[in-house]
């Protein structure tokens, strides 16, 4: 009996869980970089980076942002994106490819990832630049460690390299007045909530759009910052668009009580996801 397209995709997806680690290890042994395409633009990735596998498995993964950025750019003159936690520049390429009136500053603290970001963003010329550094600190977490695909701050000095110099939001937003629309984008694994809370006035006075990873369970700083951020967003007058980690829009939350109740329910739901079968461990939020 012939298998349906859905069943064939499901089988390929299951097979990938077994074959991808083998293929990744083979590339790492050979030092073979990966050549990938994002929004029609060529990029180069480290041998062990899993982005191509994720996008083969889930085609919407890390690819929806271009459409949202195109909507924003269509209604503005010059647009600036501050991409905090840029990794190899994959999301930056997606954003820059969305419209020709978008400029971008990519911030990445890991030297290896930053070097790939420079290579991948060079095709956009003066529209893009890379700042090597970390935005922070948040609490006592100052030791960073990276793997083949991502990185994060650790709980002890023995688990990573100590970061002693930091990039401030003030410095990143120094030229914000030259643009009609500024987007603050952050994907900094556990620090997103805290950076927004600690630098709220600086960021929101310059940025019309906040685009950040919402991972209440994985936050690494003061737990009270989550409740503080919910109140700040609820009172900001912004409407929130919530996307799951595969790039599918889930819900829109209206300003005020809609944001307050919606984010509180989302925090509980995400915690339940972590306790059971992990399907959506975090979400992306666009507040505008």
Residue, then its C-alpha position, 0 to 999 in steps of 0.5 A: x500500500x502506497x504511503x501518503x505524503x504525510x506518512x512519508x514526511x513523518x518517517x523521514x522526520x523520525x529517521x533524521x533523529x538517528x542519521x543527523x548525529x552521524x552526519x554531523x560527526x562525519x562533517x566535524x571529523x572532516x572539518x567540512x563546512x555546510x552551505x545552506x540557503x536562507x530566504x534565497x541567500x547563500x550562507x556558510x555554517x560550521x560543520x556541527x551546526x544543526x540549522x539545516x537539519x531543523x529546517x529539513x525536519x520542520x520547514x517553518x523553523x526560523x523562517x517566518x520572521x522574513x514575512x513579519x519584517x517585510x510587513x514592518x518595512x513596508x510601512x516605514x522609511x529606514x528600519x534598523x534591527x538590533x539582533x542580540x544573540x545573532x549566532x551565525x547570522x541566520x536570522x539576520x539574513x532572513x531579516x535583511x532579505x525581507x526588504x531593501x530598507x532594513x539595516x541590521x546590527x548583529x551582536x554575537x559574543x562567541x568569536x567562532x559564531x561571530x566570524x560566520x556572521x561576518x561572512x554571511x552578512x558581507x553580501x549585504x554590504x553597508x546595511x549590516x555590521x557585526x559587533x562581537x560581544x555580550x549584552x549584560x551582565x544579568x545577575x552572577x552568570x558571567x561564564x559562557x560556553x558554546x557548542x556546535x549550534x548555540x551557546x549560553x551562560x553557565x551556573x559556575x566558573x568551571x563550566x565556561x569562560x568568564x566574560x569581563x566586558x559587556x555591550x550596553x543597549x545604550x551603545x547599540x541604540x546610539x544611532x536609533x534616531x536616524x531610523x523611522x523604525x527600530x526593532x529590538x530582537x533578542x535570542x539570548x537563551x535565558x537572558x531575554x526577559x532580564x535584559x528587557x526588564x533591566x534596560x526597559x526605558x532605554x530599549x523602549x524609548x528607541x524601539x517601536x518593536x520588541x521581538x524576543x524569546x519568551x522562555x519563562x522556565x529557562x530564565x537565568x536571572x531574578x525570577x521576579x523579572x518575569x512578573x515585572x516584564x508582564x506588567x511592563x508589556x501590559x502597560x506599554x500599549x503594545x499588541x503582542x503576536x506570539x509564535x511557537x518555536x517552529x514559526x507558527x503564529x499562535x495568538x495575538x494579545x491585545x494591550x492591557x489585560x489581554x497581555x497580562x492574562x495571556x502571558x501568565x497563561x503562556x508561562x504556565x503552559x510552557x512549564x507544563x510542556x517542560x514537565x511532559x513531552x517537549x514540543x514547544x519549550x519556548x515561544x517568540x513574541x513580537x510586541x508592537 
